[in-house]
Amino acid sequence: QVHLVESGGGLVQAGGSLRLFCLATGNIDSISVMGWYRQAPGKQRELVAHITTAGTTNYNLEVKGRFFVSRGAAGNTVSLQMNSLKPEDTAIYYCKGFTKEFSDYWGQGTQVTVSS
């Protein structure tokens, strides 16, 4: 079992920055990929960015160049630096962990609101 807890969401004006943080506890050695998804009202949950244990990253094209995902050395934390935020980035952001046993674990989500 893996337990994920996010922090760092909030309200920011367009053009501003926020940093999200996610801490994994439990069977952290089983985690292979950690990342961030988001879900805006009335829309499906979508990938924002993820990072493997080897440091390989993948970004949603809508955030590439503005958002940056990183992982802690111990492998049980993942951060998302969000710059040049736009109102369309407003969503609930979820941390996700994918394990070597092909299981998904999700955090409870953190609200990010970008005002115009």
Phi and psi restraints in degrees (range 20) as a CNS / XPLOR table:
assign (resid 1 and name C) (resid 2 and name N)
       (resid 2 and name CA) (resid 2 and name C) 1.0 -128.1 20.0 2
assign (resid 2 and name N) (resid 2 and name CA)
       (resid 2 and name C) (resid 3 and name N) 1.0 135.8 20.0 2
assign (resid 2 and name C) (resid 3 and name N)
       (resid 3 and name CA) (resid 3 and name C) 1.0 -117.2 20.0 2
assign (resid 3 and name N) (resid 3 and name CA)
       (resid 3 and name C) (resid 4 and name N) 1.0 130.6 20.0 2
assign (resid 3 and name C) (resid 4 and name N)
       (resid 4 and name CA) (resid 4 and name C) 1.0 -119.2 20.0 2
assign (resid 4 and name N) (resid 4 and name CA)
       (resid 4 and name C) (resid 5 and name N) 1.0 135.8 20.0 2
assign (resid 4 and name C) (resid 5 and name N)
       (resid 5 and name CA) (resid 5 and name C) 1.0 -131.6 20.0 2
assign (resid 5 and name N) (resid 5 and name CA)
       (resid 5 and name C) (resid 6 and name N) 1.0 124.7 20.0 2
assign (resid 5 and name C) (resid 6 and name N)
       (resid 6 and name CA) (resid 6 and name C) 1.0 -97.2 20.0 2
assign (resid 6 and name N) (resid 6 and name CA)
       (resid 6 and name C) (resid 7 and name N) 1.0 157.9 20.0 2
assign (resid 6 and name C) (resid 7 and name N)
       (resid 7 and name CA) (resid 7 and name C) 1.0 -153.4 20.0 2
assign (resid 7 and name N) (resid 7 and name CA)
       (resid 7 and name C) (resid 8 and name N) 1.0 163.9 20.0 2
assign (resid 7 and name C) (resid 8 and name N)
       (resid 8 and name CA) (resid 8 and name C) 1.0 107.0 20.0 2
assign (resid 8 and name N) (resid 8 and name CA)
       (resid 8 and name C) (resid 9 and name N) 1.0 -4.3 20.0 2
assign (resid 8 and name C) (resid 9 and name N)
       (resid 9 and name CA) (resid 9 and name C) 1.0 -70.4 20.0 2
assign (resid 9 and name N) (resid 9 and name CA)
       (resid 9 and name C) (resid 10 and name N) 1.0 175.2 20.0 2
assign (resid 9 and name C) (resid 10 and name N)
       (resid 10 and name CA) (resid 10 and name C) 1.0 161.5 20.0 2
assign (resid 10 and name N) (resid 10 and name CA)
       (resid 10 and name C) (resid 11 and name N) 1.0 -164.4 20.0 2
assign (resid 10 and name C) (resid 11 and name N)
       (resid 11 and name CA) (resid 11 and name C) 1.0 -107.1 20.0 2
assign (resid 11 and name N) (resid 11 and name CA)
       (resid 11 and name C) (resid 12 and name N) 1.0 132.0 20.0 2
assign (resid 11 and name C) (resid 12 and name N)
       (resid 12 and name CA) (resid 12 and name C) 1.0 -144.4 20.0 2
assign (resid 12 and name N) (resid 12 and name CA)
       (resid 12 and name C) (resid 13 and name N) 1.0 152.2 20.0 2
assign (resid 12 and name C) (resid 13 and name N)
       (resid 13 and name CA) (resid 13 and name C) 1.0 -79.4 20.0 2
assign (resid 13 and name N) (resid 13 and name CA)
       (resid 13 and name C) (resid 14 and name N) 1.0 155.0 20.0 2
assign (resid 13 and name C) (resid 14 and name N)
       (resid 14 and name CA) (resid 14 and name C) 1.0 -55.0 20.0 2
assign (resid 14 and name N) (resid 14 and name CA)
       (resid 14 and name C) (resid 15 and name N) 1.0 137.2 20.0 2
assign (resid 14 and name C) (resid 15 and name N)
       (resid 15 and name CA) (resid 15 and name C) 1.0 92.9 20.0 2
assign (resid 15 and name N) (resid 15 and name CA)
       (resid 15 and name C) (resid 16 and name N) 1.0 -11.5 20.0 2
assign (resid 15 and name C) (resid 16 and name N)
       (resid 16 and name CA) (resid 16 and name C) 1.0 -84.4 20.0 2
assign (resid 16 and name N) (resid 16 and name CA)
       (resid 16 and name C) (resid 17 and name N) 1.0 -174.0 20.0 2
assign (resid 16 and name C) (resid 17 and name N)
       (resid 17 and name CA) (resid 17 and name C) 1.0 -131.5 20.0 2
assign (resid 17 and name N) (resid 17 and name CA)
       (resid 17 and name C) (resid 18 and name N) 1.0 151.7 20.0 2
assign (resid 17 and name C) (resid 18 and name N)
       (resid 18 and name CA) (resid 18 and name C) 1.0 -143.4 20.0 2
assign (resid 18 and name N) (resid 18 and name CA)
       (resid 18 and name C) (resid 19 and name N) 1.0 155.0 20.0 2
assign (resid 18 and name C) (resid 19 and name N)
       (resid 19 and name CA) (resid 19 and name C) 1.0 -126.3 20.0 2
assign (resid 19 and name N) (resid 19 and name CA)
       (resid 19 and name C) (resid 20 and name N) 1.0 125.5 20.0 2
assign (resid 19 and name C) (resid 20 and name N)
       (resid 20 and name CA) (resid 20 and name C) 1.0 -100.2 20.0 2
assign (resid 20 and name N) (resid 20 and name CA)
       (resid 20 and name C) (resid 21 and name N) 1.0 149.0 20.0 2
assign (resid 20 and name C) (resid 21 and name N)
       (resid 21 and name CA) (resid 21 and name C) 1.0 -135.0 20.0 2
assign (resid 21 and name N) (resid 21 and name CA)
       (resid 21 and name C) (resid 22 and name N) 1.0 142.3 20.0 2
assign (resid 21 and name C) (resid 22 and name N)
       (resid 22 and name CA) (resid 22 and name C) 1.0 -135.8 20.0 2
assign (resid 22 and name N) (resid 22 and name CA)
       (resid 22 and name C) (resid 23 and name N) 1.0 130.4 20.0 2
assign (resid 22 and name C) (resid 23 and name N)
       (resid 23 and name CA) (resid 23 and name C) 1.0 -113.7 20.0 2
assign (resid 23 and name N) (resid 23 and name CA)
       (resid 23 and name C) (resid 24 and name N) 1.0 128.4 20.0 2
assign (resid 23 and name C) (resid 24 and name N)
       (resid 24 and name CA) (resid 24 and name C) 1.0 -103.2 20.0 2
assign (resid 24 and name N) (resid 24 and name CA)
       (resid 24 and name C) (resid 25 and name N) 1.0 136.8 20.0 2
assign (resid 24 and name C) (resid 25 and name N)
       (resid 25 and name CA) (resid 25 and name C) 1.0 -129.3 20.0 2
assign (resid 25 and name N) (resid 25 and name CA)
       (resid 25 and name C) (resid 26 and name N) 1.0 166.1 20.0 2
assign (resid 25 and name C) (resid 26 and name N)
       (resid 26 and name CA) (resid 26 and name C) 1.0 100.4 20.0 2
assign (resid 26 and name N) (resid 26 and name CA)
       (resid 26 and name C) (resid 27 and name N) 1.0 -136.3 20.0 2
assign (resid 26 and name C) (resid 27 and name N)
       (resid 27 and name CA) (resid 27 and name C) 1.0 -82.1 20.0 2
assign (resid 27 and name N) (resid 27 and name CA)
       (resid 27 and name C) (resid 28 and name N) 1.0 67.3 20.0 2
assign (resid 27 and name C) (resid 28 and name N)
       (resid 28 and name CA) (resid 28 and name C) 1.0 -70.0 20.0 2
assign (resid 28 and name N) (resid 28 and name CA)
       (resid 28 and name C) (resid 29 and name N) 1.0 -22.8 20.0 2
assign (resid 28 and name C) (resid 29 and name N)
       (resid 29 and name CA) (resid 29 and name C) 1.0 -66.9 20.0 2
assign (resid 29 and name N) (resid 29 and name CA)
       (resid 29 and name C) (resid 30 and name N) 1.0 -18.2 20.0 2
assign (resid 29 and name C) (resid 30 and name N)
       (resid 30 and name CA) (resid 30 and name C) 1.0 -85.2 20.0 2
assign (resid 30 and name N) (resid 30 and name CA)
       (resid 30 and name C) (resid 31 and name N) 1.0 -9.4 20.0 2
assign (resid 30 and name C) (resid 31 and name N)
       (resid 31 and name CA) (resid 31 and name C) 1.0 -77.5 20.0 2
assign (resid 31 and name N) (resid 31 and name CA)
       (resid 31 and name C) (resid 32 and name N) 1.0 127.4 20.0 2
assign (resid 31 and name C) (resid 32 and name N)
       (resid 32 and name CA) (resid 32 and name C) 1.0 -105.0 20.0 2
assign (resid 32 and name N) (resid 32 and name CA)
       (resid 32 and name C) (resid 33 and name N) 1.0 -41.6 20.0 2
assign (resid 32 and name C) (resid 33 and name N)
       (resid 33 and name CA) (resid 33 and name C) 1.0 -126.7 20.0 2
assign (resid 33 and name N) (resid 33 and name CA)
       (resid 33 and name C) (resid 34 and name N) 1.0 137.1 20.0 2
assign (resid 33 and name C) (resid 34 and name N)
       (resid 34 and name CA) (resid 34 and name C) 1.0 -125.5 20.0 2
assign (resid 34 and name N) (resid 34 and name CA)
       (resid 34 and name C) (resid 35 and name N) 1.0 146.4 20.0 2
assign (resid 34 and name C) (resid 35 and name N)
       (resid 35 and name CA) (resid 35 and name C) 1.0 -167.3 20.0 2
assign (resid 35 and name N) (resid 35 and name CA)
       (resid 35 and name C) (resid 36 and name N) 1.0 -172.4 20.0 2
assign (resid 35 and name C) (resid 36 and name N)
       (resid 36 and name CA) (resid 36 and name C) 1.0 -128.0 20.0 2
assign (resid 36 and name N) (resid 36 and name CA)
       (resid 36 and name C) (resid 37 and name N) 1.0 136.6 20.0 2
assign (resid 36 and name C) (resid 37 and name N)
       (resid 37 and name CA) (resid 37 and name C) 1.0 -123.2 20.0 2
assign (resid 37 and name N) (resid 37 and name CA)
       (resid 37 and name C) (resid 38 and name N) 1.0 163.2 20.0 2
assign (resid 37 and name C) (resid 38 and name N)
       (resid 38 and name CA) (resid 38 and name C) 1.0 -141.6 20.0 2
assign (resid 38 and name N) (resid 38 and name CA)
       (resid 38 and name C) (resid 39 and name N) 1.0 154.9 20.0 2
assign (resid 38 and name C) (resid 39 and name N)
       (resid 39 and name CA) (resid 39 and name C) 1.0 -139.3 20.0 2
assign (resid 39 and name N) (resid 39 and name CA)
       (resid 39 and name C) (resid 40 and name N) 1.0 116.4 20.0 2
assign (resid 39 and name C) (resid 40 and name N)
       (resid 40 and name CA) (resid 40 and name C) 1.0 -91.3 20.0 2
assign (resid 40 and name N) (resid 40 and name CA)
       (resid 40 and name C) (resid 41 and name N) 1.0 157.9 20.0 2
assign (resid 40 and name C) (resid 41 and name N)
       (resid 41 and name CA) (resid 41 and name C) 1.0 -55.8 20.0 2
assign (resid 41 and name N) (resid 41 and name CA)
       (resid 41 and name C) (resid 42 and name N) 1.0 129.2 20.0 2
assign (resid 41 and name C) (resid 42 and name N)
       (resid 42 and name CA) (resid 42 and name C) 1.0 77.8 20.0 2
assign (resid 42 and name N) (resid 42 and name CA)
       (resid 42 and name C) (resid 43 and name N) 1.0 5.7 20.0 2
assign (resid 42 and name C) (resid 43 and name N)
       (resid 43 and name CA) (resid 43 and name C) 1.0 -122.5 20.0 2
assign (resid 43 and name N) (resid 43 and name CA)
       (resid 43 and name C) (resid 44 and name N) 1.0 162.3 20.0 2
assign (resid 43 and name C) (resid 44 and name N)
       (resid 44 and name CA) (resid 44 and name C) 1.0 -77.7 20.0 2
assign (resid 44 and name N) (resid 44 and name CA)
       (resid 44 and name C) (resid 45 and name N) 1.0 154.7 20.0 2
assign (resid 44 and name C) (resid 45 and name N)
       (resid 45 and name CA) (resid 45 and name C) 1.0 -66.6 20.0 2
assign (resid 45 and name N) (resid 45 and name CA)
       (resid 45 and name C) (resid 46 and name N) 1.0 136.8 20.0 2
assign (resid 45 and name C) (resid 46 and name N)
       (resid 46 and name CA) (resid 46 and name C) 1.0 -133.4 20.0 2
assign (resid 46 and name N) (resid 46 and name CA)
       (resid 46 and name C) (resid 47 and name N) 1.0 154.2 20.0 2
assign (resid 46 and name C) (resid 47 and name N)
       (resid 47 and name CA) (resid 47 and name C) 1.0 -67.6 20.0 2
assign (resid 47 and name N) (resid 47 and name CA)
       (resid 47 and name C) (resid 48 and name N) 1.0 136.9 20.0 2
assign (resid 47 and name C) (resid 48 and name N)
       (resid 48 and name CA) (resid 48 and name C) 1.0 -101.0 20.0 2
assign (resid 48 and name N) (resid 48 and name CA)
       (resid 48 and name C) (resid 49 and name N) 1.0 -55.5 20.0 2
assign (resid 48 and name C) (resid 49 and name N)
       (resid 49 and name CA) (resid 49 and name C) 1.0 -166.7 20.0 2
assign (resid 49 and name N) (resid 49 and name CA)
       (resid 49 and name C) (resid 50 and name N) 1.0 151.2 20.0 2
assign (resid 49 and name C) (resid 50 and name N)
       (resid 50 and name CA) (resid 50 and name C) 1.0 -143.7 20.0 2
assign (resid 50 and name N) (resid 50 and name CA)
       (resid 50 and name C) (resid 51 and name N) 1.0 164.5 20.0 2
assign (resid 50 and name C) (resid 51 and name N)
       (resid 51 and name CA) (resid 51 and name C) 1.0 -143.3 20.0 2
assign (resid 51 and name N) (resid 51 and name CA)
       (resid 51 and name C) (resid 52 and name N) 1.0 136.0 20.0 2
assign (resid 51 and name C) (resid 52 and name N)
       (resid 52 and name CA) (resid 52 and name C) 1.0 -88.9 20.0 2
assign (resid 52 and name N) (resid 52 and name CA)
       (resid 52 and name C) (resid 53 and name N) 1.0 174.9 20.0 2
assign (resid 52 and name C) (resid 53 and name N)
       (resid 53 and name CA) (resid 53 and name C) 1.0 -64.5 20.0 2
assign (resid 53 and name N) (resid 53 and name CA)
       (resid 53 and name C) (resid 54 and name N) 1.0 -25.3 20.0 2
assign (resid 53 and name C) (resid 54 and name N)
       (resid 54 and name CA) (resid 54 and name C) 1.0 -83.1 20.0 2
assign (resid 54 and name N) (resid 54 and name CA)
       (resid 54 and name C) (resid 55 and name N) 1.0 -5.5 20.0 2
assign (resid 54 and name C) (resid 55 and name N)
       (resid 55 and name CA) (resid 55 and name C) 1.0 92.8 20.0 2
assign (resid 55 and name N) (resid 55 and name CA)
       (resid 55 and name C) (resid 56 and name N) 1.0 5.3 20.0 2
assign (resid 55 and name C) (resid 56 and name N)
       (resid 56 and name CA) (resid 56 and name C) 1.0 -73.4 20.0 2
assign (resid 56 and name N) (resid 56 and name CA)
       (resid 56 and name C) (resid 57 and name N) 1.0 131.6 20.0 2
assign (resid 56 and name C) (resid 57 and name N)
       (resid 57 and name CA) (resid 57 and name C) 1.0 -114.8 20.0 2
assign (resid 57 and name N) (resid 57 and name CA)
       (resid 57 and name C) (resid 58 and name N) 1.0 157.5 20.0 2
assign (resid 57 and name C) (resid 58 and name N)
       (resid 58 and name CA) (resid 58 and name C) 1.0 -144.2 20.0 2
assign (resid 58 and name N) (resid 58 and name CA)
       (resid 58 and name C) (resid 59 and name N) 1.0 133.8 20.0 2
assign (resid 58 and name C) (resid 59 and name N)
       (resid 59 and name CA) (resid 59 and name C) 1.0 -125.3 20.0 2
assign (resid 59 and name N) (resid 59 and name CA)
       (resid 59 and name C) (resid 60 and name N) 1.0 146.3 20.0 2
assign (resid 59 and name C) (resid 60 and name N)
       (resid 60 and name CA) (resid 60 and name C) 1.0 -63.7 20.0 2
assign (resid 60 and name N) (resid 60 and name CA)
       (resid 60 and name C) (resid 61 and name N) 1.0 135.7 20.0 2
assign (resid 60 and name C) (resid 61 and name N)
       (resid 61 and name CA) (resid 61 and name C) 1.0 -60.5 20.0 2
assign (resid 61 and name N) (resid 61 and name CA)
       (resid 61 and name C) (resid 62 and name N) 1.0 -25.6 20.0 2
assign (resid 61 and name C) (resid 62 and name N)
       (resid 62 and name CA) (resid 62 and name C) 1.0 -70.9 20.0 2
assign (resid 62 and name N) (resid 62 and name CA)
       (resid 62 and name C) (resid 63 and name N) 1.0 -18.2 20.0 2
assign (resid 62 and name C) (resid 63 and name N)
       (resid 63 and name CA) (resid 63 and name C) 1.0 -116.4 20.0 2
assign (resid 63 and name N) (resid 63 and name CA)
       (resid 63 and name C) (resid 64 and name N) 1.0 -7.9 20.0 2
assign (resid 63 and name C) (resid 64 and name N)
       (resid 64 and name CA) (resid 64 and name C) 1.0 -59.6 20.0 2
assign (resid 64 and name N) (resid 64 and name CA)
       (resid 64 and name C) (resid 65 and name N) 1.0 131.1 20.0 2
assign (resid 64 and name C) (resid 65 and name N)
       (resid 65 and name CA) (resid 65 and name C) 1.0 91.4 20.0 2
assign (resid 65 and name N) (resid 65 and name CA)
       (resid 65 and name C) (resid 66 and name N) 1.0 -14.8 20.0 2
assign (resid 65 and name C) (resid 66 and name N)
       (resid 66 and name CA) (resid 66 and name C) 1.0 -112.1 20.0 2
assign (resid 66 and name N) (resid 66 and name CA)
       (resid 66 and name C) (resid 67 and name N) 1.0 -34.9 20.0 2
assign (resid 66 and name C) (resid 67 and name N)
       (resid 67 and name CA) (resid 67 and name C) 1.0 -108.5 20.0 2
assign (resid 67 and name N) (resid 67 and name CA)
       (resid 67 and name C) (resid 68 and name N) 1.0 148.9 20.0 2
assign (resid 67 and name C) (resid 68 and name N)
       (resid 68 and name CA) (resid 68 and name C) 1.0 -139.2 20.0 2
assign (resid 68 and name N) (resid 68 and name CA)
       (resid 68 and name C) (resid 69 and name N) 1.0 124.7 20.0 2
assign (resid 68 and name C) (resid 69 and name N)
       (resid 69 and name CA) (resid 69 and name C) 1.0 -101.4 20.0 2
assign (resid 69 and name N) (resid 69 and name CA)
       (resid 69 and name C) (resid 70 and name N) 1.0 141.2 20.0 2
assign (resid 69 and name C) (resid 70 and name N)
       (resid 70 and name CA) (resid 70 and name C) 1.0 -144.3 20.0 2
assign (resid 70 and name N) (resid 70 and name CA)
       (resid 70 and name C) (resid 71 and name N) 1.0 160.1 20.0 2
assign (resid 70 and name C) (resid 71 and name N)
       (resid 71 and name CA) (resid 71 and name C) 1.0 -129.2 20.0 2
assign (resid 71 and name N) (resid 71 and name CA)
       (resid 71 and name C) (resid 72 and name N) 1.0 142.6 20.0 2
assign (resid 71 and name C) (resid 72 and name N)
       (resid 72 and name CA) (resid 72 and name C) 1.0 -71.2 20.0 2
assign (resid 72 and name N) (resid 72 and name CA)
       (resid 72 and name C) (resid 73 and name N) 1.0 158.4 20.0 2
assign (resid 72 and name C) (resid 73 and name N)
       (resid 73 and name CA) (resid 73 and name C) 1.0 -60.9 20.0 2
assign (resid 73 and name N) (resid 73 and name CA)
       (resid 73 and name C) (resid 74 and name N) 1.0 -32.6 20.0 2
assign (resid 73 and name C) (resid 74 and name N)
       (resid 74 and name CA) (resid 74 and name C) 1.0 -77.7 20.0 2
assign (resid 74 and name N) (resid 74 and name CA)
       (resid 74 and name C) (resid 75 and name N) 1.0 -10.6 20.0 2
assign (resid 74 and name C) (resid 75 and name N)
       (resid 75 and name CA) (resid 75 and name C) 1.0 83.3 20.0 2
assign (resid 75 and name N) (resid 75 and name CA)
       (resid 75 and name C) (resid 76 and name N) 1.0 2.2 20.0 2
assign (resid 75 and name C) (resid 76 and name N)
       (resid 76 and name CA) (resid 76 and name C) 1.0 -111.7 20.0 2
assign (resid 76 and name N) (resid 76 and name CA)
       (resid 76 and name C) (resid 77 and name N) 1.0 11.7 20.0 2
assign (resid 76 and name C) (resid 77 and name N)
       (resid 77 and name CA) (resid 77 and name C) 1.0 -131.8 20.0 2
assign (resid 77 and name N) (resid 77 and name CA)
       (resid 77 and name C) (resid 78 and name N) 1.0 149.2 20.0 2
assign (resid 77 and name C) (resid 78 and name N)
       (resid 78 and name CA) (resid 78 and name C) 1.0 -140.6 20.0 2
assign (resid 78 and name N) (resid 78 and name CA)
       (resid 78 and name C) (resid 79 and name N) 1.0 137.2 20.0 2
assign (resid 78 and name C) (resid 79 and name N)
       (resid 79 and name CA) (resid 79 and name C) 1.0 -120.0 20.0 2
assign (resid 79 and name N) (resid 79 and name CA)
       (resid 79 and name C) (resid 80 and name N) 1.0 155.6 20.0 2
assign (resid 79 and name C) (resid 80 and name N)
       (resid 80 and name CA) (resid 80 and name C) 1.0 -132.4 20.0 2
assign (resid 80 and name N) (resid 80 and name CA)
       (resid 80 and name C) (resid 81 and name N) 1.0 109.8 20.0 2
assign (resid 80 and name C) (resid 81 and name N)
       (resid 81 and name CA) (resid 81 and name C) 1.0 -88.8 20.0 2
assign (resid 81 and name N) (resid 81 and name CA)
       (resid 81 and name C) (resid 82 and name N) 1.0 120.1 20.0 2
assign (resid 81 and name C) (resid 82 and name N)
       (resid 82 and name CA) (resid 82 and name C) 1.0 -115.0 20.0 2
assign (resid 82 and name N) (resid 82 and name CA)
       (resid 82 and name C) (resid 83 and name N) 1.0 116.4 20.0 2
assign (resid 82 and name C) (resid 83 and name N)
       (resid 83 and name CA) (resid 83 and name C) 1.0 -115.3 20.0 2
assign (resid 83 and name N) (resid 83 and name CA)
       (resid 83 and name C) (resid 84 and name N) 1.0 163.4 20.0 2
assign (resid 83 and name C) (resid 84 and name N)
       (resid 84 and name CA) (resid 84 and name C) 1.0 47.9 20.0 2
assign (resid 84 and name N) (resid 84 and name CA)
       (resid 84 and name C) (resid 85 and name N) 1.0 48.5 20.0 2
assign (resid 84 and name C) (resid 85 and name N)
       (resid 85 and name CA) (resid 85 and name C) 1.0 -64.7 20.0 2
assign (resid 85 and name N) (resid 85 and name CA)
       (resid 85 and name C) (resid 86 and name N) 1.0 144.9 20.0 2
assign (resid 85 and name C) (resid 86 and name N)
       (resid 86 and name CA) (resid 86 and name C) 1.0 -119.1 20.0 2
assign (resid 86 and name N) (resid 86 and name CA)
       (resid 86 and name C) (resid 87 and name N) 1.0 156.1 20.0 2
assign (resid 86 and name C) (resid 87 and name N)
       (resid 87 and name CA) (resid 87 and name C) 1.0 -55.0 20.0 2
assign (resid 87 and name N) (resid 87 and name CA)
       (resid 87 and name C) (resid 88 and name N) 1.0 -32.3 20.0 2
assign (resid 87 and name C) (resid 88 and name N)
       (resid 88 and name CA) (resid 88 and name C) 1.0 -72.1 20.0 2
assign (resid 88 and name N) (resid 88 and name CA)
       (resid 88 and name C) (resid 89 and name N) 1.0 -6.1 20.0 2
assign (resid 88 and name C) (resid 89 and name N)
       (resid 89 and name CA) (resid 89 and name C) 1.0 -82.5 20.0 2
assign (resid 89 and name N) (resid 89 and name CA)
       (resid 89 and name C) (resid 90 and name N) 1.0 -6.7 20.0 2
assign (resid 89 and name C) (resid 90 and name N)
       (resid 90 and name CA) (resid 90 and name C) 1.0 -61.4 20.0 2
assign (resid 90 and name N) (resid 90 and name CA)
       (resid 90 and name C) (resid 91 and name N) 1.0 125.6 20.0 2
assign (resid 90 and name C) (resid 91 and name N)
       (resid 91 and name CA) (resid 91 and name C) 1.0 -177.5 20.0 2
assign (resid 91 and name N) (resid 91 and name CA)
       (resid 91 and name C) (resid 92 and name N) 1.0 172.3 20.0 2
assign (resid 91 and name C) (resid 92 and name N)
       (resid 92 and name CA) (resid 92 and name C) 1.0 -89.8 20.0 2
assign (resid 92 and name N) (resid 92 and name CA)
       (resid 92 and name C) (resid 93 and name N) 1.0 127.7 20.0 2
assign (resid 92 and name C) (resid 93 and name N)
       (resid 93 and name CA) (resid 93 and name C) 1.0 -102.8 20.0 2
assign (resid 93 and name N) (resid 93 and name CA)
       (resid 93 and name C) (resid 94 and name N) 1.0 129.3 20.0 2
assign (resid 93 and name C) (resid 94 and name N)
       (resid 94 and name CA) (resid 94 and name C) 1.0 -116.4 20.0 2
assign (resid 94 and name N) (resid 94 and name CA)
       (resid 94 and name C) (resid 95 and name N) 1.0 136.2 20.0 2
assign (resid 94 and name C) (resid 95 and name N)
       (resid 95 and name CA) (resid 95 and name C) 1.0 -86.1 20.0 2
assign (resid 95 and name N) (resid 95 and name CA)
       (resid 95 and name C) (resid 96 and name N) 1.0 139.9 20.0 2
assign (resid 95 and name C) (resid 96 and name N)
       (resid 96 and name CA) (resid 96 and name C) 1.0 -132.0 20.0 2
assign (resid 96 and name N) (resid 96 and name CA)
       (resid 96 and name C) (resid 97 and name N) 1.0 139.4 20.0 2
assign (resid 96 and name C) (resid 97 and name N)
       (resid 97 and name CA) (resid 97 and name C) 1.0 -120.5 20.0 2
assign (resid 97 and name N) (resid 97 and name CA)
       (resid 97 and name C) (resid 98 and name N) 1.0 134.0 20.0 2
assign (resid 97 and name C) (resid 98 and name N)
       (resid 98 and name CA) (resid 98 and name C) 1.0 -117.1 20.0 2
assign (resid 98 and name N) (resid 98 and name CA)
       (resid 98 and name C) (resid 99 and name N) 1.0 127.4 20.0 2
assign (resid 98 and name C) (resid 99 and name N)
       (resid 99 and name CA) (resid 99 and name C) 1.0 -101.2 20.0 2
assign (resid 99 and name N) (resid 99 and name CA)
       (resid 99 and name C) (resid 100 and name N) 1.0 168.4 20.0 2
assign (resid 99 and name C) (resid 100 and name N)
       (resid 100 and name CA) (resid 100 and name C) 1.0 -65.9 20.0 2
assign (resid 100 and name N) (resid 100 and name CA)
       (resid 100 and name C) (resid 101 and name N) 1.0 -17.8 20.0 2
assign (resid 100 and name C) (resid 101 and name N)
       (resid 101 and name CA) (resid 101 and name C) 1.0 -92.0 20.0 2
assign (resid 101 and name N) (resid 101 and name CA)
       (resid 101 and name C) (resid 102 and name N) 1.0 11.6 20.0 2
assign (resid 101 and name C) (resid 102 and name N)
       (resid 102 and name CA) (resid 102 and name C) 1.0 64.7 20.0 2
assign (resid 102 and name N) (resid 102 and name CA)
       (resid 102 and name C) (resid 103 and name N) 1.0 37.0 20.0 2
assign (resid 102 and name C) (resid 103 and name N)
       (resid 103 and name CA) (resid 103 and name C) 1.0 -109.4 20.0 2
assign (resid 103 and name N) (resid 103 and name CA)
       (resid 103 and name C) (resid 104 and name N) 1.0 147.0 20.0 2
assign (resid 103 and name C) (resid 104 and name N)
       (resid 104 and name CA) (resid 104 and name C) 1.0 -105.0 20.0 2
assign (resid 104 and name N) (resid 104 and name CA)
       (resid 104 and name C) (resid 105 and name N) 1.0 139.0 20.0 2
assign (resid 104 and name C) (resid 105 and name N)
       (resid 105 and name CA) (resid 105 and name C) 1.0 -129.1 20.0 2
assign (resid 105 and name N) (resid 105 and name CA)
       (resid 105 and name C) (resid 106 and name N) 1.0 142.0 20.0 2
assign (resid 105 and name C) (resid 106 and name N)
       (resid 106 and name CA) (resid 106 and name C) 1.0 -125.3 20.0 2
assign (resid 106 and name N) (resid 106 and name CA)
       (resid 106 and name C) (resid 107 and name N) 1.0 146.6 20.0 2
assign (resid 106 and name C) (resid 107 and name N)
       (resid 107 and name CA) (resid 107 and name C) 1.0 -81.4 20.0 2
assign (resid 107 and name N) (resid 107 and name CA)
       (resid 107 and name C) (resid 108 and name N) 1.0 179.1 20.0 2
assign (resid 107 and name C) (resid 108 and name N)
       (resid 108 and name CA) (resid 108 and name C) 1.0 -82.5 20.0 2
assign (resid 108 and name N) (resid 108 and name CA)
       (resid 108 and name C) (resid 109 and name N) 1.0 -13.0 20.0 2
assign (resid 108 and name C) (resid 109 and name N)
       (resid 109 and name CA) (resid 109 and name C) 1.0 96.6 20.0 2
assign (resid 109 and name N) (resid 109 and name CA)
       (resid 109 and name C) (resid 110 and name N) 1.0 150.6 20.0 2
assign (resid 109 and name C) (resid 110 and name N)
       (resid 110 and name CA) (resid 110 and name C) 1.0 -136.4 20.0 2
assign (resid 110 and name N) (resid 110 and name CA)
       (resid 110 and name C) (resid 111 and name N) 1.0 134.9 20.0 2
assign (resid 110 and name C) (resid 111 and name N)
       (resid 111 and name CA) (resid 111 and name C) 1.0 -80.0 20.0 2
assign (resid 111 and name N) (resid 111 and name CA)
       (resid 111 and name C) (resid 112 and name N) 1.0 131.9 20.0 2
assign (resid 111 and name C) (resid 112 and name N)
       (resid 112 and name CA) (resid 112 and name C) 1.0 -119.9 20.0 2
assign (resid 112 and name N) (resid 112 and name CA)
       (resid 112 and name C) (resid 113 and name N) 1.0 123.2 20.0 2
assign (resid 112 and name C) (resid 113 and name N)
       (resid 113 and name CA) (resid 113 and name C) 1.0 -124.4 20.0 2
assign (resid 113 and name N) (resid 113 and name CA)
       (resid 113 and name C) (resid 114 and name N) 1.0 125.1 20.0 2
assign (resid 113 and name C) (resid 114 and name N)
       (resid 114 and name CA) (resid 114 and name C) 1.0 -113.7 20.0 2
assign (resid 114 and name N) (resid 114 and name CA)
       (resid 114 and name C) (resid 115 and name N) 1.0 118.1 20.0 2
assign (resid 114 and name C) (resid 115 and name N)
       (resid 115 and name CA) (resid 115 and name C) 1.0 -92.2 20.0 2
assign (resid 115 and name N) (resid 115 and name CA)
       (resid 115 and name C) (resid 116 and name N) 1.0 147.2 20.0 2
